[in-house]
Amino acid sequence: MKTLQLFNAVLAKKTDSTPFISDTGFVIEADAVWAKDQIIKFYRKEKLNGNDLNKTFHKSWQKIKESTRIELFIEQLKHYISTYGSHFQDQIYIPDEILNVPNAKLVFKVIKAYSAEEMTEKCLSLLKSGIALNEQTINDLLSVLTKELNYTFTGAENIRNKEAIVKIADLYQVYPVNPVEFFRYVIYKTTDTTLLIKNEELIKAIKESKFNPSSLFEKYGLERLAQIFNRFKPLFLAYKKRSSKTINKISKLSKIHHQPLVSNPLNEATHTLLEKNDLHWLDHATPFALFKALSACYLRMYGQDTFVYRIRNGKSWVKTGKAGTVGEKNYDFIMNYLKSRFDLSGKKFYFPEHVEFGLPTSEKMFVGNIPAGTRFLGEKLAVGIYWEDGWGANDLDLSGLNIGGKTGWNAAYN
């Protein structure tokens, strides 16, 4: 069930049932009991118990502690021969060991029951948040909205997820009001990518495509596209071979309708001082955008001077920067604004001891449910990988590398 994956919830159906309490760690609200069998099946597949979490090559940590390095190496060798040596066709060698794993502490998860209105609002809120979402998450949200909730998109939802805007335009012919986002949709129809980057790679892909955007351009409105023509001129001109008349019209109209790009001061919060007359930008910003700017200022306040930037095409680049005093002043400015905008009274937040959570800028910046950049502090730490053969992987190895050396499959047991 897609709503379980998204929100740990199902659509509410009024019944006389009482809440269901599972002995495996979840509570189903009364109005969600109608889906009990599906919920149990879903969480049986998703939830790992203490034994599952301790499934390593050597299932007993005591075995590792008491064996010599040569004994452990021989068992590694036997396993390697039975897997890669036989192309995974032979019986796989796994050490025969006795387990003594303590039961995991049981923490109950509550499966909520939401009305159709509540579920609709939750789906739209995710799409409006501006945070980058995985493609599967976007597909699930659109499926729940249109198939389970019978929602009809109007184009006035103020959706800020770029990939979702493109999918809505493509699936339901509901085009975005913003001409930049509409042009992104045209680029998607042309090249099968939602990246709007003025580079030789994209220009070449447009020229080699057979897609003619003339009818889409005309349908949307040439005057509206003329507002952004100068900003994306190389990309528009790449269509000239198949749509010369339309492109020429847009070019001429741009002399009248061109609108310069207005810079959002939140995007420059690390080097441009925010002032009171910038508050309207903060008022219209999503919590995601505000915390993203706050995090950028925070990092510079505490001495980080080198930054890795992940670009939407999958590439990364590194740039050094100066801390200065702007970041600290803007941090205080944004923090005071957040305190005035969001009322957190009556709410509780749990932060585990010895864990410093990272602040993700997209759904892709997670390892499971843990944000990338999260720090775990302690003298000892047990880490493992969980996977299923059905995911397409025969074998995954975990290793760590730092200034002290390597820890992993082909390293010493230290």
PyMOL commands that set and color helices and strands:
alter all, ss='L'
color gray80, all
select helices_A, chain A and resi 2-7+30-46+50-53+61-66+69-86+116-128+135-148+162-172+179-191+200-208+214-220+222-226+233-237+244-257+265-268+276-283+287-301+326-341+389-391
alter helices_A, ss='H'
color red, helices_A
select strands_A, chain A and resi 9-11+20-21+26-28+109-114+306-310+316-320+355-356+366-367+370-371+375-376+400-402+405-407
alter strands_A, ss='S'
color yellow, strands_A
deselect
rebuild
show_as cartoon
